[in-house]
């Protein structure tokens, strides 16, 4: 029985209700270009371990066939302390639009992600006209700690990823006592922490390849179709002034 004739669903607009089907995915072609991954890090220290982690993640992603870009947050203003026309804001937003997936790498500071990390995320809008810069894109999370292993930063970023409507992958990495895990050249030493970052980047690539072509299907929502239909109706039926 369709929604339009089902007396138990009187709230539904039958014209806008869709039943998900395998055919929705099978008819979509698969892209052949390298997955595009943007990496953000959350510290401006000269020896920033969150940046070093991001660089290791970048090397792994490139070895797996991804095209990567890292955003340098130096000079990015505080949110609302500059217009969104600021060059660093525009650079970040253009990269967010370009990306098909992201890596967020933050230190844990005072039991949380850093303000710099949050500022970068806050400058990326949920919507820009008809475009949602992050919706349906994949996300991997990394954090570094100066002491024992903690998951406060990655857990917070996971909440933000969900709020940004991203597909945050299940795996994540938390590197404890990060100052012990990198050599003088800034390269990560072999360890279980490094192995976990390999796992996370591998999973990010798999999820990105699996979902990027279906973004439009995965993020198509009844409530938004209904809102769009109502907005169109108002525009078409409004009186001329």
MOVENPE-V871099 format. One record per residue. N is the residue number from 0. RES is the residue in three letters. OMEGA is omega in radians with two decimals (999 if undefined). Layout:
# MOVENPE-V871099
((N | RES | OMEGA) (N | RES | OMEGA))
This chain:
# MOVENPE-V871099
((0 | UNK | 3.14) (1 | UNK | -3.12) (2 | UNK | -3.08) (3 | UNK | -3.12) (4 | UNK | -3.12) (5 | UNK | -3.09) (6 | UNK | 3.14) (7 | UNK | -3.14) (8 | UNK | -3.09) (9 | UNK | -3.10) (10 | UNK | -3.03) (11 | UNK | 2.91) (12 | UNK | -3.01) (13 | UNK | -3.11) (14 | UNK | -3.08) (15 | UNK | -3.13) (16 | UNK | 3.14) (17 | UNK | 3.06) (18 | UNK | 3.14) (19 | UNK | -3.11) (20 | UNK | 3.11) (21 | UNK | -3.11) (22 | UNK | 3.11) (23 | UNK | -3.10) (24 | UNK | -3.04) (25 | UNK | -3.10) (26 | UNK | -3.07) (27 | UNK | 3.12) (28 | UNK | -3.12) (29 | UNK | 3.12) (30 | UNK | -3.13) (31 | UNK | -3.11) (32 | UNK | 3.14) (33 | UNK | 3.07) (34 | UNK | -3.09) (35 | UNK | -3.05) (36 | UNK | 3.07) (37 | UNK | 3.13) (38 | UNK | 3.09) (39 | UNK | 3.08) (40 | UNK | -2.88) (41 | UNK | 3.12) (42 | UNK | 3.12) (43 | UNK | 3.09) (44 | UNK | 3.14) (45 | UNK | 3.04) (46 | UNK | -3.08) (47 | UNK | -3.11) (48 | UNK | 3.06) (49 | UNK | 3.07) (50 | UNK | 3.12) (51 | UNK | 3.07) (52 | UNK | 3.13) (53 | UNK | 3.12) (54 | UNK | 3.06) (55 | UNK | 3.11) (56 | UNK | 3.12) (57 | UNK | 3.13) (58 | UNK | 3.13) (59 | UNK | 3.14) (60 | UNK | 3.11) (61 | UNK | 3.10) (62 | UNK | 3.11) (63 | UNK | 3.04) (64 | UNK | -3.13) (65 | UNK | 2.93) (66 | UNK | -3.01) (67 | UNK | 2.99) (68 | UNK | 3.09) (69 | UNK | 3.10) (70 | UNK | 3.05) (71 | UNK | -3.04) (72 | UNK | 3.12) (73 | UNK | -3.13) (74 | UNK | 3.10) (75 | UNK | -3.10) (76 | UNK | 3.01) (77 | UNK | 3.11) (78 | UNK | -3.14) (79 | UNK | 3.08) (80 | UNK | 3.10) (81 | UNK | 3.10) (82 | UNK | -3.14) (83 | UNK | 3.03) (84 | UNK | 3.12) (85 | UNK | -3.06) (86 | UNK | -3.13) (87 | UNK | 3.09) (88 | UNK | 3.13) (89 | UNK | 3.10) (90 | UNK | -3.13) (91 | UNK | -3.11) (92 | UNK | 3.10) (93 | UNK | 3.10) (94 | UNK | 3.11) (95 | UNK | 3.09) (96 | UNK | -3.13) (97 | UNK | -2.97) (98 | UNK | 2.97) (99 | UNK | 3.10) (100 | UNK | -3.12) (101 | UNK | 2.95) (102 | UNK | 3.05) (103 | UNK | -3.11) (104 | UNK | -3.06) (105 | UNK | 2.90) (106 | UNK | 2.93) (107 | UNK | 3.14) (108 | UNK | -3.07) (109 | UNK | 3.07) (110 | UNK | -3.08) (111 | UNK | 2.97) (112 | UNK | -3.14) (113 | UNK | 3.07) (114 | UNK | 3.12) (115 | UNK | 3.11) (116 | UNK | -3.13) (117 | UNK | 3.13) (118 | UNK | 3.12) (119 | UNK | -3.12) (120 | UNK | -3.12) (121 | UNK | 3.13) (122 | UNK | 3.10) (123 | UNK | -3.06) (124 | UNK | 3.04) (125 | UNK | 3.11) (126 | UNK | 3.07) (127 | UNK | -3.00) (128 | UNK | 3.14) (129 | UNK | -3.07) (130 | UNK | 3.02) (131 | UNK | -2.98) (132 | UNK | -3.07) (133 | UNK | -3.01) (134 | UNK | 3.07) (135 | UNK | 3.13) (136 | UNK | -3.09) (137 | UNK | -3.10) (138 | UNK | 3.02) (139 | UNK | -3.02) (140 | UNK | 3.09) (141 | UNK | 2.99) (142 | UNK | 3.05) (143 | UNK | -3.14) (144 | UNK | 3.08) (145 | UNK | -3.13) (146 | UNK | -3.10) (147 | UNK | -3.06) (148 | UNK | 3.12) (149 | UNK | -3.14) (150 | UNK | -3.11) (151 | UNK | -3.08) (152 | UNK | -3.13) (153 | UNK | 3.10) (154 | UNK | 3.09) (155 | UNK | -3.13) (156 | UNK | 3.10) (157 | UNK | 3.07) (158 | UNK | 3.14) (159 | UNK | 3.11) (160 | UNK | 3.10) (161 | UNK | 3.14) (162 | UNK | 3.11) (163 | UNK | 3.10) (164 | UNK | 3.13) (165 | UNK | 3.08) (166 | UNK | -3.08) (167 | UNK | -3.03) (168 | UNK | -3.08) (169 | UNK | -3.07) (170 | UNK | 3.13) (171 | UNK | -3.10) (172 | UNK | 3.03) (173 | UNK | -3.08) (174 | UNK | 3.13) (175 | UNK | 3.13) (176 | UNK | -3.02) (177 | UNK | -3.13) (178 | UNK | 3.09) (179 | UNK | -2.96) (180 | UNK | -3.11) (181 | UNK | 3.12) (182 | UNK | -3.07) (183 | UNK | 3.13) (184 | UNK | 3.13) (185 | UNK | 3.11) (186 | UNK | -3.11) (187 | UNK | 3.13) (188 | UNK | 3.05) (189 | UNK | -3.13) (190 | UNK | 3.06) (191 | UNK | 3.09) (192 | UNK | 3.10) (193 | UNK | 3.13) (194 | UNK | 3.13) (195 | UNK | 3.10) (196 | UNK | 3.04) (197 | UNK | 3.13) (198 | UNK | -3.07) (199 | UNK | -3.14) (200 | UNK | 3.08) (201 | UNK | 3.13) (202 | UNK | 3.10) (203 | UNK | 3.12) (204 | UNK | -3.12) (205 | UNK | -3.12) (206 | UNK | 3.13) (207 | UNK | 3.12) (208 | UNK | -3.10) (209 | UNK | -2.95) (210 | UNK | -2.96) (211 | UNK | -3.12) (212 | UNK | -3.08) (213 | UNK | -3.09) (214 | UNK | -3.11) (215 | UNK | 3.13) (216 | UNK | -3.07) (217 | UNK | -3.08) (218 | UNK | 3.09) (219 | UNK | -3.03) (220 | UNK | 3.10) (221 | UNK | -3.08) (222 | UNK | -3.13) (223 | UNK | 3.04) (224 | UNK | 3.14) (225 | UNK | 3.12) (226 | UNK | 3.14) (227 | UNK | 3.13) (228 | UNK | 3.13) (229 | UNK | 3.12) (230 | UNK | 3.11) (231 | UNK | 3.14) (232 | UNK | 3.12) (233 | UNK | -3.11) (234 | UNK | -3.10) (235 | UNK | -3.04) (236 | UNK | 3.14) (237 | UNK | 3.14) (238 | UNK | 3.09) (239 | UNK | -3.14) (240 | UNK | 999))
